[in-house]
Amino acid sequence: MGTSRDVCTGGHAMRKLMAAILSVALLAAASGLAHGAAAGSAKGVKPDASADRAGTVQTLVVGSDVFIGDLVKTGPKGQVQILFADNTRLVVGPKSSLKIEDYLIRNDGSAGKLAVDMLGGAFRFSTGDAAKTRYKIDTPTGTIGVRGTQFDVFVDPVTGITWILHYRGIVTFCTTAGACKELKDACTLGEITTDTKVLGDTAKITGEERRTLQSQFRYAMNQSPLLRDFWFQTAFDCLRKVPDVPPPENHGFENGPTPPPPPTNEGRSLKRVP
C-alpha cells in the first residue's frame, strides 16, 4: 500500500506531464496563428530557392507551402512559380527577393488582401479571382495596383528603380509620395523613381535600351522556364520581335544624286553584225 508521500509524488509528476503537454499545444497554436493557412503553393521551383520564415530558412521544392510573412529568395539560377488559392499567379525570377506581406483569405476566414513586397529582381504577376482593389504590390520606390492584369516587373536591387512591362488589363503605379500613372496598352513600359513615367511602347524601342530591357524582362524573351499556366499569350510581342519601327525614307540623295537609268534600244534601229 502506497504512502501519502508516494501519492503526492505521483500527483506532482502528473501535473508536470500535463503542463508539458499544454505547453506543446500552446506553441503549436501560436505557430498556427503566426503563419495561418498557407497563402500559396510552389508549383514550379528551380534550385536554389528558399523561404525565410521568422528566421528559419526553408528550402523550397515543388509543392512547398508559402505563408504570410515569408521572405522568398532565389539564387542566380533559382526560380519559384507560386499559385495562390484565388488563382493569382506569381513568379519570382533568378537573383530576386520578395516578401508576402498579407493574403486575401486568413485562417479565421476574415477578409484580407494580397499584398507582396517586390524587393529586387525579376517578377511576373497575373491576377486571380479576387476583387482587383484588394491587390497591393510594393516596391522600394512605390506601389502597383491592378485591374484584371498581366505584367512583368523588374526592380533594380541597388537603386530600387522599378520598371513595369504591361501585357493586359490596367496597371496603376504610384510613387511613395502618391504621384500616379496608368498603363493600358499592351507592351507599354512604366517606370517608378521619385516620379512616375510612361516610357512608351517597347515594341518600338531600339538599340542599347532595347538590349537592356531584354536582359531585365527575361520572360518577355523566353517563357520556356515557366509552366504553361504561367505563360502570357502576348509576351513575345513586346521585346522578342524585330522592333516595330518604319524603315528610313530613301529619296535617292543620301549617297549622291540618283544615277540615270541605263540606255535602251527603244527608238533606234539595230545593226546586223556581219
C-alpha positions in Angstrom: 0.0 0.0 0.0 1.5 3.4 -1.0 2.2 6.1 1.4 0.8 9.6 1.2 4.3 10.7 0.1 4.0 8.4 -2.9 0.6 9.8 -3.8 1.9 13.3 -3.6 4.9 12.4 -5.7 2.8 10.8 -8.4 0.4 13.7 -8.5 3.3 16.2 -8.9 4.6 14.1 -11.8 1.2 14.0 -13.5 0.9 17.8 -13.1 4.3 18.3 -14.7 3.3 16.0 -17.6 0.1 17.8 -18.2 1.9 21.2 -18.1 4.4 19.9 -20.7 1.6 18.7 -23.0 -0.2 22.0 -22.6 3.0 24.0 -23.4 3.5 22.0 -26.6 -0.2 22.6 -27.6 0.1 26.3 -27.0 3.3 26.5 -29.0 1.6 24.7 -31.9 -1.3 27.0 -31.7 0.9 30.1 -31.6 2.8 28.8 -34.7 -0.5 28.3 -36.5 -1.7 31.8 -35.6 1.6 33.3 -36.7 1.6 31.6 -40.1 -2.1 30.9 -40.6 -3.2 28.8 -43.5 -0.8 28.5 -46.4 -1.1 31.6 -48.7 0.0 29.7 -51.7 1.9 26.7 -53.1 5.1 26.5 -55.1 4.1 24.8 -58.4 7.5 25.1 -60.1 10.9 25.5 -58.4 14.4 25.7 -59.7 17.2 25.5 -57.1 18.3 27.5 -55.3 15.1 29.0 -53.8 14.2 29.4 -50.1 11.7 31.0 -47.8 12.9 32.8 -44.7 10.1 32.2 -42.1 10.7 34.2 -38.9 14.4 33.5 -39.0 14.1 29.8 -40.1 15.1 29.2 -43.7 13.3 26.5 -45.6 14.5 25.3 -49.0 11.6 25.4 -51.4 10.6 22.4 -53.5 7.7 21.7 -55.8 4.6 21.5 -53.5 6.1 23.7 -50.7 3.6 26.0 -49.0 4.3 29.7 -48.6 2.9 31.7 -45.8 2.2 35.3 -44.8 5.5 36.8 -43.7 7.7 34.5 -45.8 10.7 36.2 -47.5 11.2 34.3 -50.7 14.7 34.4 -52.2 16.3 32.9 -55.2 19.9 32.4 -56.3 21.4 33.1 -59.8 19.6 30.0 -61.3 16.7 29.9 -58.9 13.1 30.5 -59.7 9.7 30.0 -57.9 6.3 29.9 -59.5 3.6 30.4 -56.9 -0.1 29.7 -57.2 -2.4 31.3 -54.7 -5.8 29.9 -53.6 -7.6 32.6 -55.7 -5.7 31.6 -58.8 -3.3 34.6 -58.6 0.0 33.6 -60.2 3.4 35.0 -59.2 6.8 34.2 -60.5 10.0 35.1 -58.6 12.8 35.1 -61.1 16.6 34.4 -60.6 18.5 36.6 -58.1 15.3 38.0 -56.7 13.6 38.5 -53.4 10.0 39.1 -52.4 8.1 39.2 -49.1 4.5 38.0 -48.8 3.0 40.7 -46.5 -0.6 39.7 -46.4 -3.1 37.4 -48.1 -6.7 37.6 -49.1 -8.2 34.8 -47.0 -6.9 34.4 -43.5 -7.1 31.3 -41.4 -10.1 32.6 -39.4 -12.0 33.4 -42.7 -11.7 37.1 -42.3 -11.2 39.3 -45.3 -7.7 40.4 -46.0 -5.8 41.3 -49.2 -3.0 40.1 -51.3 0.0 42.3 -50.5 3.5 41.5 -51.6 6.8 43.5 -51.5 9.0 43.1 -54.5 12.4 43.9 -53.0 14.6 43.3 -56.0 14.9 41.3 -59.2 12.6 39.9 -61.9 8.9 39.1 -61.4 5.8 38.0 -63.2 2.3 38.7 -61.9 -1.2 37.6 -63.0 -4.3 38.5 -61.0 -6.8 35.8 -60.0 -10.4 35.7 -58.9 -10.3 38.2 -56.1 -11.6 41.7 -56.3 -8.9 43.7 -58.0 -9.0 46.5 -55.4 -7.6 44.0 -52.9 -4.2 43.6 -54.6 -1.3 45.7 -53.4 2.3 45.4 -54.7 5.0 47.4 -53.0 8.5 48.1 -54.4 11.3 50.2 -52.9 10.2 53.3 -54.9 6.4 52.9 -55.0 3.3 50.8 -55.4 1.5 48.9 -58.1 -2.3 48.4 -58.3 -4.0 46.2 -60.7 -7.3 45.5 -62.5 -7.6 42.2 -64.4 -3.9 42.4 -65.2 -0.9 40.6 -66.5 2.5 42.2 -66.3 6.2 41.7 -65.6 8.3 43.8 -63.2 12.0 44.4 -62.8 13.3 46.1 -59.6 16.9 47.3 -59.6 18.4 45.6 -56.5 20.7 48.6 -55.9 18.7 51.7 -56.7 15.2 50.3 -56.2 14.1 51.8 -59.5 11.1 49.8 -60.8 10.1 49.1 -64.4 6.7 47.5 -65.3 6.1 45.8 -68.7 2.4 45.7 -69.2 0.6 43.0 -71.2 -3.2 43.1 -70.4 -5.7 45.0 -68.2 -4.8 48.2 -66.4 -1.9 48.9 -64.1 -1.8 51.9 -61.9 1.6 52.7 -60.5 2.5 55.4 -57.9 5.5 56.8 -56.1 5.6 56.7 -52.4 4.6 60.4 -52.5 1.4 59.5 -54.4 2.2 60.6 -58.0 0.4 58.0 -60.2 0.1 57.0 -63.8 -1.6 54.2 -65.7 -0.6 51.6 -68.3 -3.5 50.5 -70.6 -1.9 49.4 -73.9 -0.1 46.1 -74.4 3.7 46.3 -74.4 3.9 49.8 -72.7 6.6 50.4 -70.2 6.3 52.2 -66.9 9.0 53.5 -64.5 8.9 54.4 -60.8 11.7 56.5 -59.4 10.9 59.7 -57.4 8.4 60.3 -60.2 6.3 58.0 -62.4 6.8 57.9 -66.2 5.2 56.1 -69.1 8.2 55.3 -71.3 6.2 54.2 -74.3 5.8 51.1 -76.5 8.6 48.6 -76.0 7.9 47.2 -79.5 9.3 50.4 -80.9 12.4 50.8 -78.6 15.7 50.1 -80.3 19.4 49.9 -79.7 21.1 49.6 -76.4 18.0 50.5 -74.5 16.2 47.6 -76.1 19.0 45.2 -75.2 18.9 46.3 -71.6 15.2 45.7 -71.4 15.6 42.3 -73.0 18.0 41.3 -70.2 15.8 42.7 -67.5 12.5 41.2 -68.7 13.7 37.7 -69.2 10.2 36.2 -69.6 9.3 38.5 -72.4 12.1 36.9 -74.3 11.8 33.2 -73.2 8.9 31.6 -71.4 10.2 28.0 -71.6 11.4 28.0 -68.0 7.8 28.5 -66.9 4.9 26.1 -66.5 2.3 26.7 -69.3 -0.2 28.2 -66.8 2.3 31.0 -66.1 2.8 31.9 -69.8 1.3 35.1 -71.2 0.0 35.0 -74.8 1.2 38.4 -75.9 4.6 38.3 -74.1 6.6 37.8 -77.3 5.0 40.8 -79.0 7.0 43.4 -77.0 10.7 42.7 -77.0 11.4 39.5 -78.8 10.2 40.6 -82.3 12.1 42.9 -84.6 11.4 46.5 -83.4 8.2 47.9 -84.9 9.6 51.0 -86.5 9.2 52.3 -90.1 12.3 52.0 -92.4 14.1 55.2 -93.1 12.9 57.2 -96.1 15.1 57.0 -99.1 14.9 59.9 -101.5 17.9 58.9 -103.5 20.2 61.6 -102.2 21.8 60.0 -99.2 24.8 58.8 -101.3 24.8 61.4 -104.0 22.4 62.1 -106.9 20.4 59.3 -108.3 22.2 57.8 -111.4 20.4 58.0 -114.7 18.8 54.8 -116.0 20.7 52.6 -118.4 20.3 53.3 -122.1 17.8 51.3 -124.1 17.4 50.4 -127.7 14.0 52.0 -127.9 13.7 54.3 -131.0 16.9 53.1 -132.5 17.5 50.5 -135.3 19.7 47.6 -134.6 22.6 47.0 -136.9 23.3 43.5 -138.0 26.8 42.4 -137.2 28.4 40.7 -140.2 
